[in-house]
Amino acid sequence: MLRYFIHLLNIAYLLIALIGVPAATSVHFGALRITSRSAAEFVILCALGSEFLLNLAGYLLLKFYSRHKEFATCRNWAICVAILFAIHWALYQGMFDFDWFRDFLLWLKSRVNV
């Protein structure tokens, strides 16, 4: 039962961090975006970082103060959130670009229209 609670809590926190936070921090006036994108990205990074720390704390508490095997669930969630944090941070820093994908789509379009 504790394992399902851990899964439910993490899924809810991820939905809030990845969907709710950008929706709450962005203000649109028609087609014009008023708030800065960097502020929203920073809040998402903080939310993912706090979720990682909470999972790490849950892992340590369950590992050392309990005989339950649910500590592996917290460890797995902490690893997944750390990977998401790293990917999101790399996107935020501009380390990934998708020009190759645009070029591929343009190449595909030129081949299909021939």
C-alpha angles and dihedrals in degrees: 000000000000090000091057090048090052091050093047093048093049094046091050091048092049091050090050093046098045102032109017099044096053090046092049097045098046120082118193126192103192105305092338119099111215103184123068121258093222092062091054092046091050092051090050090050090050091049092050091046092051091048090052091051092048091051091047091051090048090050092051094045094049093042098052106025103037140049093218120116092220090100088087089060091055090046092052092048090048090053092048093048091047089054091048089048091051092049093047092047091050090051090047091051091048096244092135124058127181099208089115089059092050090049090049092051092049090049090049091048091052091050095048095047094052 
